[in-house]
């Protein structure tokens, strides 16, 4: 793996004058991406691209918006900056802008929508597909909700024109139903937008390649984790650019390259955490089957990593299916490994999982939550273990295919709001989570913005983008 620091558009020369005759052009005021200031720009709409420049005489565009078959253009009357504001939602981010006159806003919306329709006609399909089922728990490829054969798959989300919505658009819609992400001035929302912009475009994919999308939400909808992964060769540079943008230490970026060189995973990915209290964190992960000892190399050495290795050896856990690490600006660094719980059946797996809680110094799962867990007796358990140089950080037990009754019971136990969760699921086009995680965060690692102690987290496989 190799990387370099972020570069801007550089010397890509597309003079505004070279785009004439345009489909539409004119001045508008646009909100920035990473810095939420409003600046006047000269816009030129040409085919499937909306370019913007500082002046009509510029030789290099300041930025561009790539219109897609799934792009959504709409008025934003709720925003107070101007009554003429409208938005363009793409798979990368949502752009906000406005012209001076309301009739111009309508003209822009109509012109852009016309070109979006052209993109749909040219594409003929969304290029997305369902990931189906997988025997690899807690990865971005997950099993559907419910017991096998008992629950139908939901109808795919479609745009007003009937086109199936891709996973990026579904993530954008899901983001819009989260209460603490509705404030356009929110730093957490800005963090989410920077991250989504770092995901490689579908056009970068080669045949037989795919980009995976997943999200996890706490039962009370106060914390979310967003994940994406894809081919190493198209992800690495954009991932590193993202980490530079959000202030990750150079030493950690170097470590990402070093660990990646040893493991050389075909797929890599990034994740971000966020909370209603302003929590923001992010990092990388490799969804890859490798020996646990190799994954331990990514950890900061200490008592926790040694105890994990000792326990794994004594229980016959030799391999993991995912390893990841946070890229926060300040230590202690946290490294996560995910592995299948050993055992020939559900009862043996549960016994080993509860033994891990004791061995790693975590409290047992509360009895009422454990009773819900036992009622399903669904095998295929997995564990998520996060360690640091200061000890164990978090332990999670992942259970596949929770039933609707399980979800309702666990929401009640953990103080969650099932109606809010159901709205979130609907925005994703899902009828339930692929996994439920019984999770415990050690005291002192919540930093005042994440819930410490026991929590319930629901995982959703959002889908894949494949080569067009």
N, C-alpha and C positions, 0 to 999 in steps of 0.2 A: 504494500500500500504506500502511496505517496501523496503529498498534499503541498499546497502553498497558501500564502495569505490571500485574503479576499481581493479581487479586482473588480472594478466597476465596469460600465459599458465600454470605457476606454476610448479607442479611436474608431469605433464603428460608425462610419460616415453614411448617414442616410439624410442628405439635405432635405429640409422641408420642401424646397422647390422641386425636388425630384419626384414627389408624390402627386404632383398635379397631372390631370385633374383629380382632386380628392372626392371621396364619397360625401364628406362634409368636413369643414374646418372652421376654426374660430377660437377665441380666447375663452377660457373658463378658469375658475379657482378650484384647486385640487388639494385634498388633504394628503400630507406626507405619509410614508410607510412607517419607518422606524421612529421618526420624529414627527409628532402630530401637529405640525404647523400647517397653515393654509397659504398657498402661493399661487399666483396667477401664471398660467402656462398657455402656450399656443398649441391647440390640439389639431391633429390631422387624422381623419378616419380613412383608411385605405384597405379594402378587402377585409381580412380577418384580424387586422391590427389597428389599434388606436395609439398613435405616436403622440408624444408631447415634448415641446421645446420651450426654451426660455423666450425666444423671439422667432419671428418668421424668417430671419436670415441665418439661423443656426445651421451648421453643417453636420452636427452630431446631436442626436436626440437625447433629451434628459432621461427619458424612460419610455416604456411602451406597455400596453395592455393587450395581451394575446386573447382574442375572442375565441371561444370554444362552443361546441354544440350544446354544452350544458350550462353556458353562461346565462345569468339572470340579470336583467336590467329593470330597475324599478324606482319609483319616487320614494323619497325618505322624508315625509312630512313631519315626523317626530323629532328630527334634528333641528336645533334652534339657530344654527349658523346662518341659514338662508332658507326661505320658503321654496327655493328652486332646486334644492339639493336632490340628486339622484345617485344611485349606487350601481356598480357593475360587479357582480359576484362571479369570480372565476375559480378554477380549482386551486389557484395559488393564494388568493386573498380577495377581500372586498375593497373596492376603490370608491371613494366618495368625491363628488365634484359638483359644481354648479355654475351656470352662466348668469349673466345679469338679469335677463328677462325670462319670465315664466314660459312664454311661447318658444323661446330658444331651448329651454329644458325639454319640452315636449318634442321639439324637432330633433334634438340629439338622441333622446330615448328611441324615437321611431327609427332613426337612421341606424343606430347601433343594433337594435333588434332585427332590422332587415338583414344586416350582415351576419348576425348570429344564426338566422334562419338559413342563410347560404351555407354556413359551416355545417349545419345539421344535414342539409341536402347532400353536401359533398362527402360527409362521413358515412351516412346511411345507417350507422349503428353507434352505440356508446363505447364499444370496446371494453366493456366490463364483463366480469363473470363472477359467479358465486364460487367461493372457495370450497364449498361442500364440507365433508366431514374429514376428520383427521384423528389419528390415534396418538398425536403428540400434544398433550394437554398444555394449556396456558401459553401456547405460541400464538402468532398472529393468524394461524390457520386453526379454527376451532370448530367444535361440533355444535349443531343447532340446539336450541332449548328443548327441554322435555325428555321424556323417555323415548327410545327409538320407536318410530312408527305411530306415536300418539299425537304429535303436533304437526300441523301443516306449516310449510314455509310461507312467510308473508309475501304478499304481492310486492314486486319491486316498486320503489318510489318513482313517480314519473312527473315530468314537467307539465305545464298546462297544455303543451302541444302533443303530449303522449310519449315523449322520448324518455327512456329510462335514465334516471339520474345516476351518475357515477359516484364512487366513494368519496371523492374530494368534495363534491357538492353536498353530499349527505353530511359530511363532517361540518361544513359551513352552516348548514341548516341546524344541525344539532347544537352547535355553538350558540346559535341565536336564541335557543330556549333556556340557556343557563342564565339565571338571574344576575350573577355577579359579572357576567361578560356582556351585559347590555349597555354599560356606560361607555360611550365612544372615547372618553378620556382615560379609561382604565389602563394602568400599566400592565395588568395581567392580559388584557385583550391585545395590547401592543405586542407582548411577548408571544402570544399565540399567532399573531399575524406574521411576525418575523420567522417563526418556526415553519409555518405553512409555506412561506415563500422559499424556504430552503429545500423543499421536497422537489426532486427532479421532475421535469415535465414528462408526460406520457410519451411525447415525441422522441425522447432519448432512448426508449426501450428498443431492444433488438428482438427478433423472433424468438419465441419460447421464454421470454423474460416477463417478469411481473413485478408490480409494486404493491405491497400489502399495507392495509390500513386497519388500525384497531384503536379502541378507546375503552377506558375503565372508569367507573364512577362509584363513589361511595354511596351507601344507601340513603344518606341525608342530602346528597347532591352538593356537598360542600367541598369536595375534592375530586379532580379529574386527572387522568393520565392519558395522554395521546401518544400513539406509537405508529411509526411507519418504517418499512424496510424494503430493500430491493437490491439489485445487482451492485456489487462493490464498485465496479468501474464507473458507474454513473452517480453513485451516492457519495463517495468519499470526499470529493472536492466541495460539494454543496454543504455537506455536514460540517466540514472544517470551517467553511465560510461562516456558517451559522454560529459555531462556537466562538470564532473570533469576534463576531458581531455582538455577542452577549457577554463578552469579557472573560471567557475561559482562560486560565493560565496557559502559557506556552508549554510549560512542563507537562500538563495533562494532554495537550494536543500531541506532543511528542510521544507520550505514553500510548495514546491511541494508535499511533503509527507503529510503535514497537510491538504492542500486543497483536495488532493486525498482521504484522509481518510474520510473527510466529504461528498464528492460527491460520492465516490466509483464508478467511471465510468467503464463500461465494456470494453470500448476502450479508449486508450490514444495515443498521438502522439507527434512528434517533428517537428520543422520547422527551416529553416535557410533562412535569407535574405542575398543578396550580390549585389554589384554594381560595375560598371566599374571603379569607383573612389576608389576602395578598401574597400568599406563598407562591414562589416560582423557582423551579429547578429544572434541569435538563441534563441529558447525557446520551451515551451511545449504547448499543447492544448488538450482539451477534446472535441471530437465531440459528445456531449450528450445533450439531452433535459432536462433542469432543470429550476427551478424558477430563475428569474433574481436576486432576493434578495440573493439567495445562491451564484450565480456567483459573485456578488458584493463583497463577502467576500474575493475573490482572488485579489481585487483591493487595491491599496494604497488609504486610505480614504482622501477625500479632496473635494473641490468645484465641480470638474468635475464629480466624481462618484455620488455626491448628485444630481447634475442637471440631470444626466442621469436617476437616479432612479425616480426623480420627473416627468420628461417628460414621462417616460415609464408608470408610474401610471396614468397620466392624459390622455394617449392615449390608455390605455388598453393593454399594452405590459407586460405580466406577465412572459413569458418564453423566454429563449434563446436556440439556438441549438448548440452553440460552445462557449467555453471560453478558453483563452490562455494567456500566460505571457512570457515576455522576460527574459533571464537569463544572461544578460550582466554583466560585472564586476563592472560597476559603475551606481549609481542611476542618474536620477529618473527611477524607474521601470515602465514598461508600460504593461497594461493589456487590452486585446481585448475581446469584446463580440460580437457575431453575432446573430441577431434576424430577424424574418420576419416582414416586414413593415405592420402595420395594415391597413385595408381597404377592402371594399367589391369588389372593382374593381380597374383597373389601375389608373384611375383619382384620386380616393380617396387615394390610396397608394402614388402616386406622391405628392399629397398635403401634406400628413403627413411627407414624407421624406424631402421635402423642408422646412417644419416647423421645423424639427429637425436641419437643417443647421442654422437656425436663433437662435433657443433656445441654441445651443451649441457654438454659436459665430463663425461659419464658413462662408466664402463667398459662395454665390450661385453658382451653376454649370454654367459655361459660356453659353451664349445664343446659340451659334452655336452647342455646344455639347448637350445641352438640346433639341435642335430641332431634332437631330438625335435620341435621346432617346424617344421623344414623337412620332416620326414617326412609331415606332413599336407597341406601346401600348400593350406591353407584361406584363401581371400580374405576380405575384410571386416575387416581389421585396424584397430585404433583405438589411440590413445595417450592416456595420462593424464599431464599435466605439472603439477607443483606448484612454484610460485615463491614467493619472499619477498624482502624488501628486502635480505637478506643473501646472496641467490643462489638457485640451483636447490636444491630440497629433495628431490624424488622424481620418478622417471620410470618409467612403466609401459607395457608393450606388451601390449595385450589381443587375444587370439586366440579366435575363437568356436568352439564345438562340439568341444572336445577329446574324443578317444575314450577308452575305458576304459584301453587300453594306454598312451596318452599320460599319463593321470593316474597310473597305477602307476609309470611311468618317472620322472615329475617328482617324485613323492613320494620315490622312492629317491634321486634326485639331490640333493634339498634337505634330506634327513634327516627327512622327514615320516613319519607313521604312517598308513598307508592304512586300517587297521582303524578307527582313531578317526575318520578322515574319512568312511568308509563309514557309521559309526553316526550321524554328524552328518547325512549326506545322507538316511539313512532317516528320521530324525526330521523332516526337511523334506518327506518324500514325494517325494524326487528320486532319480534313478538316475545322476546325474552333473551336473557344473557346466555352466552356459551358456557361460562363458568361463574361460580361464586367463590370468592376468596375470604376465608376466615383469617383476619390479619391482626397482628399486634405490633405496635410501634413503641419501642422502649422510651422511657421517660428521659427527657433531655434532648431528644432528637426531633421534636416537633418544632422547636425554635419559635414557639408562640403563634405559628401560622398553620400547622398541621395537627390533626387530632392525635394525641398520644393514647396508648392503651389499646383496647380491643375495638375493632371496627369490621364492618362488612363491606366488601367491594364487589361490584358486578362487572364482568368483562364482556365486551362485545366485539365480534369480528365484523368489521364494516365491509370488507370486500377487497377485491383486487382490480388493478388496472393492468391490462395486457397490451402487448404490441398491436398496433392498429393493422 
